[in-house]
């Protein structure tokens, strides 16, 4: 009993320090000592001390009895180190309030980056909550988060390097109508299911960055789990997804990829370092050239697919959204004391737009006065577009013609408008209107093309050969991280699974197992609904077959009341040896 009392006292005094808690043990320990050695005369002479100890012990017992209902919460709070929860459970409200006031820490002054980061955090949380929201309260919370996100973006100061993007986000977030009027639980569930399976559009209108047309406000929600992570820092949709994809195939589409991460690799050993850390051969590259390359682990498991552009004094890497800091930490482990290499994140200072489609060549000629259609893939040069300095790199990062355009972040809004306006000029032949493309359309096009994505096709479960990234690998460059494993897989035909497209006859979800008969033959990694049906990416075991193989989705769920079948189809972006 003494130990119990002492533990409670110590927990109550945790906020004041462990020594104060230990001092609280003295009365109960003295009582225990008096009872144990009462037969000795000198102990009985200290009867007064025993009475005091007994009084304290009785008071502790009364406190314990009164707080028995709170004991489980207090123990849980104690295990978590939640001192304020203990104060609320075991003290009066007045004392707790006084304690909170005296112990409150001063509010830190916000830095110039706080408002933008807070806005992104609120928007990300809103997009996440909207994936599972069903009740009135759920949607009210989603609406509140979007409102906070807009308020944070509106408070970003003009000197902030992403001020223009913040203003764009204000207009974007304020157009969102998160269905807060859905009150009926059954109706909310129906709406939630509808949102999971149907394409949801979002109006986007902001500061000279969109076409001069009014797009009706619609509910914002990612169609699949693959695009929800883009919601915080990428435009989900311009309300024209089908038109944008059609333009990418037969005209020209413009995608904002500013939310993708970019890394500067500088100093004298930059090419040597990338040559030793990634799969492609950087020794043969000169300024103005570039390539695709893959970051892999020591066992050749994929980390990310990057586009690399060699400049006179640096190499610019464009990597997947949210991967910049992780890759920099990974690379930093291999920078030794005699290496002259510096890494710096360029996401905040550089913007990137991608032109996709056959008409992109004529559009670039119209913008710059130069025909760059014969430029090698990933070659790049700096040109002026309406007075804006732009680095124009050949390639759209898909198996479609196009260009990546890099400019300073403060010029991004102006460049966006210049590109949209340029489609009205007919001096370089007929160029149709440039169609803005959002993240949902990009995701659909990515899956149809077969470009693997981080967290889906690019994980530590797969290697670059399985992902069909043969064009990113040099087998003659010598040693690099993961080289031994990749060379062995290539030499001994050790690729056990390969990435294919699947044309499905019904809905499916990422992670579903695939079967041929009763045998498990692969797993779905990405799914998207298209006008032509459901399209998926999946890894299939090499020995089972490839193109033309018919498989069944082996697992059903509440969202998949019945199984479906799919046919393996080739992918334009993926290359597998025959």
C-alpha positions in Angstrom: 0.0 0.0 0.0 2.9 2.3 0.8 4.3 1.7 -2.6 1.0 2.4 -4.3 0.6 5.7 -2.4 4.2 6.6 -3.2 3.8 5.9 -6.9 0.7 8.1 -7.1 2.5 10.9 -5.2 5.5 10.6 -7.5 3.2 10.7 -10.6 1.4 13.7 -9.3 4.6 15.5 -8.7 6.1 14.6 -12.1 5.6 18.1 -13.4 7.7 19.5 -10.5 10.5 17.0 -10.9 11.4 13.5 -9.8 13.0 14.7 -6.6 9.7 16.2 -5.4 8.0 13.0 -6.2 10.5 11.0 -4.2 10.0 13.4 -1.2 6.3 12.5 -1.3 7.3 9.0 -0.4 8.7 10.0 3.0 5.5 10.0 5.0 4.3 6.6 3.9 7.7 5.1 4.3 8.0 6.5 7.8 4.7 5.0 8.7 5.8 1.6 7.4 9.0 1.9 9.3 7.1 2.8 12.6 4.8 -0.2 12.3 7.7 -2.6 11.5 9.9 -1.5 14.4 7.2 -0.6 17.0 8.6 -3.1 19.5 11.6 -0.9 19.9 11.4 1.8 22.6 13.0 4.6 20.7 10.5 4.1 17.9 7.6 4.4 20.3 9.1 7.6 21.7 8.7 9.0 18.2 5.0 8.4 18.4 4.2 11.9 17.2 6.0 11.3 14.0 4.0 8.2 13.6 0.7 10.1 14.1 1.7 12.6 11.5 2.7 9.8 9.1 -0.6 8.0 9.8 -2.6 11.2 9.1 -0.8 11.7 5.8 -1.3 8.0 4.9 -5.1 8.2 5.7 -5.3 11.4 3.5 -3.6 9.6 0.7 -6.0 6.7 1.1 -9.0 9.0 0.9 -7.5 10.7 -2.2 -7.0 7.3 -3.8 -10.6 6.2 -3.0 -12.0 9.4 -4.5 -9.9 9.0 -7.6 -10.4 5.3 -8.3 -12.5 6.1 -11.4 -9.6 8.1 -12.8 -6.9 5.6 -11.9 -6.7 3.9 -15.4 -6.5 7.2 -17.2 -3.8 8.4 -14.7 -1.7 5.3 -15.2 -2.0 5.7 -19.0 -1.1 9.4 -18.7 1.9 8.4 -16.5 3.1 5.9 -19.0 2.9 8.5 -21.8 4.6 11.1 -19.7 1.5 13.4 -19.9 2.0 15.5 -16.8 -0.8 17.9 -17.6 -3.3 15.1 -17.8 -2.2 13.9 -14.3 -2.6 17.4 -13.0 -6.2 17.6 -14.3 -7.0 14.2 -12.8 -5.6 14.6 -9.3 -5.8 18.3 -8.5 -8.5 20.9 -8.4 -9.4 22.9 -11.4 -8.2 26.1 -9.8 -4.8 24.7 -9.1 -4.5 23.2 -12.5 -5.5 26.5 -14.2 -2.9 28.3 -12.1 -0.3 25.8 -12.9 -1.0 25.9 -16.6 -0.7 29.7 -16.6 2.6 29.7 -14.8 4.1 26.9 -16.9 2.9 28.1 -20.3 5.8 28.5 -22.8 6.0 31.7 -24.8 4.5 31.4 -28.3 7.4 31.3 -30.8 7.4 34.0 -33.4 6.5 32.7 -36.9 9.2 32.6 -39.5 8.6 33.6 -43.1 8.1 30.0 -44.0 5.6 29.1 -41.2 2.4 30.3 -42.9 3.1 28.4 -46.1 4.0 25.2 -44.3 1.0 25.5 -42.0 -1.3 26.0 -45.0 0.2 22.9 -46.8 -0.3 20.9 -43.6 -3.9 21.9 -43.2 -4.6 21.2 -46.9 -2.9 17.8 -46.7 -5.0 16.9 -43.6 -8.2 18.1 -45.3 -7.5 15.9 -48.4 -6.7 12.9 -46.1 -9.9 13.3 -44.1 -12.0 13.7 -47.2 -10.9 10.2 -48.2 -12.9 8.6 -45.4 -15.4 11.3 -44.4 -19.0 10.1 -44.3 -21.0 12.0 -41.6 -21.9 15.7 -41.2 -19.3 16.2 -38.6 -16.6 14.6 -40.8 -17.4 17.0 -43.7 -17.5 20.0 -41.3 -14.0 19.1 -40.1 -12.9 18.8 -43.8 -14.4 22.3 -44.5 -12.7 23.8 -41.4 -9.3 22.5 -42.5 -9.7 23.9 -46.0 -10.7 27.3 -44.5 -7.6 27.3 -42.3 -5.4 26.3 -45.2 -6.7 29.3 -47.2 -6.2 31.6 -44.3 -2.6 30.5 -43.8 -1.8 30.9 -47.5 -3.4 34.4 -47.5 -1.1 35.4 -44.6 2.2 34.4 -46.4 4.2 37.7 -46.7 5.3 39.1 -50.1 9.0 38.4 -49.4 8.3 34.7 -49.1 10.0 32.8 -52.0 6.7 31.0 -52.6 4.4 34.0 -52.3 3.0 33.6 -55.8 2.3 29.9 -55.2 0.6 30.8 -51.9 -1.8 33.2 -53.7 -2.5 30.5 -56.2 -3.4 28.1 -53.3 -5.7 30.7 -51.8 -7.9 30.8 -54.9 -7.7 27.0 -55.2 -8.7 26.3 -51.6 -11.5 28.9 -51.5 -13.2 27.2 -54.5 -13.5 23.9 -52.6 -17.0 22.9 -51.5 -16.5 19.9 -49.1 -20.1 18.8 -49.0 -20.7 20.1 -45.5 -24.4 20.0 -46.1 -24.5 16.3 -46.2 -26.4 15.4 -43.0 -28.1 12.1 -43.6 -25.8 9.3 -42.6 -27.0 7.0 -45.4 -26.7 9.8 -48.0 -23.2 10.6 -46.7 -22.1 7.0 -47.1 -23.4 7.0 -50.7 -21.7 10.2 -51.4 -18.4 8.9 -49.9 -18.5 5.8 -52.1 -19.3 7.9 -55.1 -16.2 10.1 -54.3 -14.0 7.0 -54.1 -15.0 5.7 -57.6 -15.8 8.8 -59.7 -13.6 11.6 -60.9 -14.1 14.7 -58.8 -13.3 18.1 -60.3 -11.8 21.1 -58.7 -12.1 24.7 -60.0 -8.8 26.5 -60.2 -8.6 30.2 -60.8 -5.6 32.3 -59.7 -3.4 35.3 -60.6 -2.9 35.0 -64.4 -2.2 31.2 -64.1 -5.3 29.9 -65.8 -7.2 30.3 -69.0 -9.7 33.0 -69.2 -12.7 30.8 -68.5 -14.9 30.2 -65.5 -14.8 26.7 -64.2 -17.7 25.8 -61.9 -16.8 24.9 -58.3 -17.0 21.3 -57.6 -16.2 19.0 -54.7 -12.5 18.3 -54.3 -11.5 14.8 -53.8 -8.8 12.5 -55.2 -10.3 9.7 -57.2 -7.9 7.0 -56.0 -5.4 6.6 -53.2 -2.5 7.3 -55.6 -3.3 11.0 -56.1 -4.4 12.0 -52.6 -0.7 12.8 -51.6 -0.6 15.3 -54.4 -3.5 17.3 -53.1 -1.5 19.4 -50.7 0.9 20.9 -53.2 -0.4 20.1 -56.7 -3.5 21.1 -58.6 -5.8 18.1 -58.6 -7.8 19.0 -61.6 -8.7 21.9 -63.9 -12.1 20.3 -64.5 -11.0 19.1 -68.0 -9.2 15.8 -67.4 -10.4 14.0 -70.5 -9.6 17.0 -72.7 -6.1 17.3 -71.1 -5.3 13.7 -71.8 -6.5 13.9 -75.4 -4.4 17.0 -75.9 -1.3 15.2 -74.5 -1.8 12.6 -77.2 -2.7 14.7 -80.2 -2.1 18.4 -79.3 -0.3 20.0 -76.3 -1.0 19.9 -72.6 0.6 21.9 -69.8 1.2 20.3 -66.5 2.4 22.1 -63.3 5.1 19.9 -61.7 6.4 22.6 -59.3 5.4 20.3 -56.4 8.0 17.8 -57.6 11.3 18.1 -55.7 14.5 19.4 -57.2 18.1 19.0 -56.0 21.2 20.9 -56.9 24.4 18.8 -56.9 27.4 21.2 -57.0 31.2 21.3 -56.7 34.1 19.5 -58.5 33.2 15.9 -57.8 29.5 16.2 -58.7 29.6 14.0 -61.8 31.8 11.4 -60.2 29.6 11.3 -57.1 26.3 10.7 -59.1 28.2 8.2 -61.3 29.0 6.2 -58.2 25.6 6.6 -56.5 23.1 6.0 -59.3 22.5 3.5 -62.1 23.4 5.6 -65.2 26.7 6.7 -66.7 27.5 10.3 -65.9 31.1 10.2 -67.1 29.9 10.5 -70.7 27.7 13.5 -70.1 28.7 17.1 -71.0 27.0 20.4 -70.0 23.7 20.7 -71.8 23.1 16.9 -71.7 21.1 14.8 -69.3 19.7 11.4 -68.6 17.3 9.4 -66.4 18.8 7.5 -63.5 17.7 5.5 -60.5 18.7 5.8 -56.9 19.0 2.3 -55.4 20.0 0.6 -52.1 23.0 -1.6 -51.7 20.8 -4.5 -52.6 19.5 -2.8 -55.7 16.1 -2.0 -54.4 14.6 1.2 -55.9 14.4 4.5 -54.0 13.5 6.9 -56.8 13.6 7.6 -60.5 15.2 11.0 -61.3 15.8 13.2 -64.3 19.3 14.7 -64.3 20.5 17.8 -66.2 24.2 18.6 -66.4 25.1 22.3 -66.3 28.5 24.0 -66.4 28.9 24.2 -62.7 26.1 21.9 -61.3 23.7 19.0 -61.9 20.0 19.6 -61.5 18.0 16.5 -60.4 14.2 16.4 -60.6 12.9 13.7 -58.3 9.4 12.6 -57.1 7.3 14.8 -54.9 8.4 14.7 -51.2 11.6 12.7 -51.9 14.1 15.5 -52.0 15.2 15.5 -48.4 15.2 11.7 -48.1 17.4 11.3 -51.1 19.8 14.1 -49.8 20.1 12.3 -46.5 20.7 9.0 -48.4 23.4 10.6 -50.5 25.0 12.4 -47.6 25.9 9.0 -46.1 28.3 8.4 -49.0 30.0 11.8 -49.1 33.4 11.3 -47.6 35.8 13.9 -46.2 37.8 14.2 -49.5 34.8 14.5 -51.7 33.9 18.0 -53.0 30.2 17.6 -53.3 27.4 19.9 -52.1 23.7 19.1 -52.1 20.9 21.7 -51.9 17.2 21.5 -52.2 15.9 23.7 -55.1 12.2 23.0 -54.8 11.4 26.4 -53.3 13.4 28.4 -55.8 12.8 26.7 -59.1 9.4 26.0 -60.8 8.8 23.3 -63.4 6.1 23.1 -66.1 5.9 20.2 -68.5 4.6 20.4 -72.1 3.2 17.1 -73.3 2.1 16.3 -76.8 3.2 16.4 -80.5 2.4 20.1 -80.8 4.9 21.0 -78.1 7.7 21.2 -80.7 5.9 24.0 -82.6 4.8 25.7 -79.4 8.5 25.9 -78.2 9.5 27.3 -81.6 6.8 29.8 -81.3 7.9 30.8 -77.8 11.7 30.9 -78.4 12.1 31.3 -82.2 14.2 28.1 -82.1 13.3 24.6 -83.4 14.4 22.2 -80.7 12.6 19.1 -82.1 15.9 17.4 -83.1 17.4 17.9 -79.6 18.4 14.7 -77.9 16.3 13.4 -75.0 17.2 15.3 -71.8 19.4 17.8 -73.6 18.7 21.3 -72.4 19.4 24.9 -73.0 18.5 28.3 -71.7 16.2 30.4 -73.8 14.1 33.6 -73.3 10.3 33.3 -73.4 8.7 36.7 -73.4 11.7 38.0 -71.5 11.7 35.2 -68.9 14.8 33.0 -68.7 13.8 29.4 -69.1 15.8 26.2 -69.1 14.1 24.0 -71.8 14.8 20.3 -71.5 13.7 17.8 -74.1 11.4 15.1 -72.8 8.2 15.0 -70.9 9.2 12.2 -68.4 6.6 10.1 -70.2 6.8 8.1 -73.5 5.3 11.1 -75.2 7.0 14.1 -76.9 7.4 17.2 -74.8 9.6 19.5 -72.8 10.3 20.3 -69.1 10.5 24.0 -68.5 12.5 25.3 -65.5 12.4 28.9 -64.3 12.8 30.9 -61.1 9.8 30.6 -58.8 9.0 34.3 -58.9 8.6 34.0 -62.7 6.4 31.0 -62.6 3.0 32.7 -62.8 4.1 34.9 -65.7 5.5 32.0 -67.6 2.3 30.0 -67.2 0.3 32.8 -68.7 2.8 33.3 -71.5 2.5 29.6 -72.5 -1.3 29.7 -72.4 -1.4 33.0 -74.5 1.1 31.6 -77.0 -1.4 29.1 -78.4 -3.4 32.0 -79.9 -0.5 33.0 -82.2 -0.7 31.2 -85.6 2.6 32.5 -87.1 4.3 29.1 -86.7 1.6 26.9 -88.2 -1.6 25.8 -86.6 -1.2 25.1 -82.9 -4.3 24.3 -81.0 -5.1 25.6 -77.5 -2.7 24.6 -74.7 -4.8 22.6 -72.2 -3.9 22.8 -68.5 -3.4 19.4 -66.9 -4.0 18.6 -63.2 -2.6 15.9 -61.0 -5.5 13.5 -61.6 -5.0 13.6 -65.4 -1.3 13.2 -64.9 -1.8 10.2 -62.7 -4.1 8.6 -65.3 -1.6 9.3 -68.1 1.2 8.0 -65.9 -0.5 4.7 -65.4 -1.5 4.3 -69.0 2.1 5.0 -70.0 3.6 2.8 -67.3 5.9 5.3 -65.6 6.6 3.8 -62.2 5.9 6.0 -59.1 7.5 6.1 -55.6 5.6 4.1 -53.0 3.8 2.1 -55.7 6.0 0.6 -58.3 9.2 2.0 -56.9 9.7 0.5 -53.4 12.3 -1.6 -51.7 10.3 -4.6 -52.8 11.4 -4.2 -56.4 14.5 -3.5 -58.4 14.9 -1.3 -61.5 15.0 -4.3 -63.9 11.7 -5.6 -62.6 10.3 -2.1 -63.1 11.4 -2.1 -66.7 13.8 0.8 -66.3 16.5 -0.7 -68.5 17.1 2.6 -70.3 18.3 4.1 -67.0 21.0 1.5 -66.3 24.5 1.3 -67.6 26.0 -2.2 -67.5 29.5 -1.0 -68.5 30.1 1.8 -66.0 31.8 -0.2 -63.3 31.1 -0.1 -59.6 28.2 1.9 -58.0 25.7 1.2 -55.2 23.7 -1.9 -56.0 25.8 -2.7 -59.2 26.7 -6.2 -58.2 23.1 -7.3 -57.7 21.9 -5.7 -60.9 24.8 -7.2 -62.9 24.1 -10.6 -61.5 20.3 -10.3 -62.3 21.2 -9.3 -65.9 23.8 -11.9 -66.5 21.9 -14.9 -65.1 18.4 -13.8 -66.2 17.4 -13.4 -62.6 14.5 -11.0 -63.0 11.7 -12.9 -61.3 8.8 -10.4 -61.9 8.1 -7.7 -64.4 5.9 -4.6 -64.5 2.9 -4.7 -66.9 -0.3 -2.9 -67.6 -3.6 -4.6 -66.8 -6.8 -3.8 -68.6 -9.5 -4.8 -66.0 -13.1 -5.5 -66.5 -14.1 -4.2 -63.1 -12.9 -2.1 -60.2 -9.8 -3.1 -58.2 -7.5 -1.6 -55.6 -3.7 -1.3 -55.1 -2.3 -4.2 -53.2 -4.8 -6.8 -54.6 -3.2 -10.2 -55.3 -3.4 -11.6 -58.8 -4.0 -15.2 -59.7 -3.8 -17.4 -62.7 -6.0 -20.3 -61.8 -5.3 -20.9 -58.1 -1.7 -19.8 -58.3 -0.7 -16.3 -57.1 1.2 -14.7 -59.9 1.5 -11.0 -59.0 0.2 -7.9 -57.3 -1.5 -4.7 -58.4 0.4 -1.5 -57.6 -1.7 1.3 -59.2 -5.3 1.6 -60.4 -7.1 4.3 -62.3 -10.5 4.6 -64.1 -10.4 5.8 -67.6 -13.0 6.4 -70.3 -11.9 3.0 -71.8 -12.3 1.1 -68.5 -10.2 0.4 -65.5 -6.4 0.4 -66.0 -3.8 -0.9 -63.6 -0.1 -1.4 -63.2 1.0 -4.8 -61.7 4.0 -6.9 -61.2 3.7 -10.4 -62.7 6.0 -13.3 -62.2 8.2 -13.8 -65.2 7.8 -17.5 -65.6 4.0 -17.2 -65.8 4.1 -15.0 -68.9 3.5 -11.4 -69.9 1.5 -9.7 -72.6 -1.8 -11.3 -73.2 -1.9 -13.2 -69.9 -5.3 -13.3 -68.3 -5.4 -13.0 -64.5 -8.1 -12.7 -61.9 -8.1 -10.3 -58.9 -7.8 -12.8 -56.0 -9.1 -10.7 -53.1 -12.5 -9.0 -52.7 -13.5 -6.4 -50.1 -16.5 -4.3 -49.3 -15.5 -2.0 -52.1 -15.0 -5.0 -54.5 -18.1 -7.2 -54.1 -17.0 -9.5 -56.8 -13.7 -10.4 -58.4 -12.7 -9.2 -61.8 -10.3 -10.3 -64.4 -7.6 -8.5 -66.4 -5.4 -8.9 -69.4 -1.7 -8.0 -69.4 -0.9 -5.3 -71.9 2.5 -3.7 -72.9 3.4 -0.2 -71.6 4.9 2.5 -73.7 7.3 3.7 -70.9 8.4 0.3 -69.7 11.0 -1.7 -71.6 11.5 -5.4 -71.0 14.0 -7.5 -73.0 12.5 -10.1 -75.2 
